[in-house]
Every structure is written in structure tokens, then in C-alpha cells.
Amino acid sequence: MIGLGFVGLTTALGFSDKGYLVYGYDTSVVKTERLRKGMVPFYEPYLDEKLNQYMNNRFHIVDDLKDAVDRSEIIFFCVGTPSRADGSADLSYIFDAVKSVTECITKPQFKVLVIKSSVPPATTSECIKPYIESLGFKVGEDVGLINNPEFLREGYAWSNFMNPDRIVIGQESDRSGEIAENIYGPFRAPIYRVSLTTAEFIKYLSNTLLATLISFANEQSLIARAIGDIDIRTAFQVLHRDKRWFGTPAAMTSYVFPGCGFGGYCLPKDTLALVSQSIKNGYSPNILKSVIQVNEDIQQFVVRDITEQVGPEETIGILGLAFKPNSNDIRETPAKRIIEMLIQKGYRNIIVYDPMAMQEFKEAYSLPVEYASSINALLSKTGYVVILTAWDEFVTNELSIRKKHVFDYRYLYG
């Protein structure tokens, strides 16, 4: 374990608790001396107890890095990646640690190097991997490379590590991924083996969502203050009673998944109205204004993505007209705006199908499109399929649909 801070020490002691022999190394002499005396240099429940339980038993703090590397099959990097002045991540500590470790590896020893430090998406594949290879090691042959993000909350780190809700293994090769998966076997948690960049993105997806939720709540409190006569504490407490927050997984997770934008009667209308009311009362809500802008941006992206790959003379099949599945509601549905933009760009051969909302769509919008009687009828007339609503029928007909060129903007298919 390279780096014995919050993440490194928790990880080291957690693996020790599972019966592994763990070697810990840190460049800070002060920190290592305190740890050897059984003192954790930061507060985190249970770590002091576990440190004293496993010190010099299953957990050994070493001064000789080479000795630790020689004795280890898998090496975790848990060093800092602080922000630079421009907001980018400072990777110098990782590079220094990688250099020190690789200097201790004697070929043909195969060691798996695991980046547990948080690094921006594409860092491991585009920066760390080339750096390792510049040091004379062929990744995948001489050494393995993994990105294994941590999901530890301060104050709950031990519980989070020992009882993970998911383990993410970003792998450069199957060989490395299998070794890492075997290491985590005793934790009996869902393991997701993905690409290096996907693993990095999952970590940032999690943290930026949390940051956004906090800022959203704060912006809403500022809106409430601007409008006045609002009991902010009670308002949020009542919000938390929404049953969609509860369950495993909570139904609220369905809102945190990409698509073509929000529609329906309530979300567009109420978001616009609250922005207007807030501005009227002297506060400009930047997050909510961005919410509206992103809703427009995603629809423009869909059209741009289609038109860059399909000529206007081709027939395009649209699957899904309702703004969400299991509904015939077509009010403010993204499908309307997307079809309109395609028509504006000269696309005249558009055929559409929806399990429930075709008559409503036809009567409400009178767009010059053909309405197919079934999925098969649509597929028989086009080589290009655009999925705009996540109907179960589109999932059950995956094999037939995927014979075409599919634009899956609901991410139905793996």
C-alpha cells in the first residue's frame, strides 16, 4: 500500500482484516513513526483499534520499498492528487510513486499496479500507462494496470470499505482484472469490471452528483429567501418524505440516468416558472437556468449526432414519442423537438412508432411523418433506428432492432 493516509490506511487495514498480508509504505517519516506507535494521525472510527490489532501481524509498515514490492502481488497507489491553480489534478505524487515502485520491480516478476487515488477520466490510460511504458515496462506484459476508485466517506470509512455496495475495477487487461477481482472476492460485493476510463468516470460521476445536490439545495434556499415567507427547513424535510428516495435501489435513481431531456407537463413548466419568479424577486438561479439550457443542449446533440452519420435522403425510424415509458403523455416530449429539428434540416423520410402515444402525438403536432403500425413495420422500412423513449418493448425486441444502425439515446442496450 503506497500512501498511508485516509484511503491507504483504511484499505491496508481492511485487507488485513480479510486475512491478507499487507505492507504499507509512506514517504512521511513522521506519519510512519506515529503509526508504528499505534496512533492514527487523523480521526476515523475503528482504525486505531484495527491498527493495533494488525500491526506487525498482518500489517507491516516498511522503510524498504523494494522488500515490500518483492513480497507483493498487487500494489495499491493511494497518494494525493490535489488541485492545481487551474483546477486540474496534480499527478506528480502518482508519477513519483510509480517511478519508485517500478525501480523495485525485477522482470519477469508480474505485478499489478492499482491506481486507487482519484484521477480524472482518461488519466490512467492516457497519462499513467504511457509513463509506465516510458520507464521500460510494457503494460499488460511486464506489469498489470488497474484503476480501482474508492468510495469512502469520512467518519464511515471502515464500514464503507468492509461492506461496499459496489467494487469497481477498471482494467487494462483481463489478466489484471482477474487478479484484482480475486483479491476482492472475500468482500462478497457486486464487482464491476470496466475500462480504465469508465472506472475513473464512475468515481467523478459520484462525487460531482453529490456536489451538485448540495449546491442545488443551497441555490433553492437562496430562491426561497428571495421570494420570502418560506419555511426552508420544513420545505426540505417534506421533500425528503418523497417515497422515491427510498428502496433498493431507490426509484429516484431513474432520474439520474441519461436520455433525451425531460418533458411532460410539470418539469419544464415548473422549472421555467421558478426561474422566472426567482429573477423577479432579485435572484438569478444559475443551476436552474443551466438545467433548462442542458435540456436544450441534449436535444441539439441528438440531432447533430444523427445528421453527422445519416444523409437527409435516408429513412429514419424513431422509436418512442411519449416523454417517458408507460405513458401516452406527449406534452413537451423531447421527441417532438428532435423530429422538428430533423425536418428543419431537410429530413423528409421519417417513420415513427410508439406503443401507446401515436394517436395523441399525431393529433397534437401534425408533423409530416409516417406512423408505423408496429416495430416490425418500422424496421422493414429503414436501416436507421433512433430510440427516444425507454419502452420495455424496445428491450424485448433488441435482437431485431440491433440489426439496424441504432442510435440508442436511452442506453437500453449494453
Salt bridges, closest charged atoms under 4 A:
ASP17 OD1 - LYS50 NZ 3.44
ASP26 OD2 - LYS31 NZ 3.29
GLU33 OE2 - ARG36 NH1 3.12
ASP63 OD1 - ARG36 NH2 3.18
ASP67 OD1 - ARG71 NE 3.09
ASP70 OD2 - LYS66 NZ 3.41
ASP90 OD1 - ARG84 NH2 3.80
GLU103 OE2 - LYS99 NZ 2.62
GLU133 OE2 - LYS138 NZ 3.86
ASP142 OD2 - LYS107 NZ 3.66
GLU150 OE2 - LYS203 NZ 3.20
ASP165 OD1 - ARG166 NH1 2.81
GLU172 OE2 - LYS129 NZ 3.29
ASP174 OD1 - ARG193 NH2 3.75
GLU181 OE1 - ARG193 NH1 2.76
ASP242 OD2 - ARG244 NH2 2.63
ASP270 OD1 - LYS269 NZ 2.70
ASP329 OD2 - ARG331 NH2 2.99
GLU340 OE2 - LYS336 NZ 2.82
GLU370 OE2 - LYS381 NZ 2.47
GLU398 OE2 - ARG402 NH1 2.71
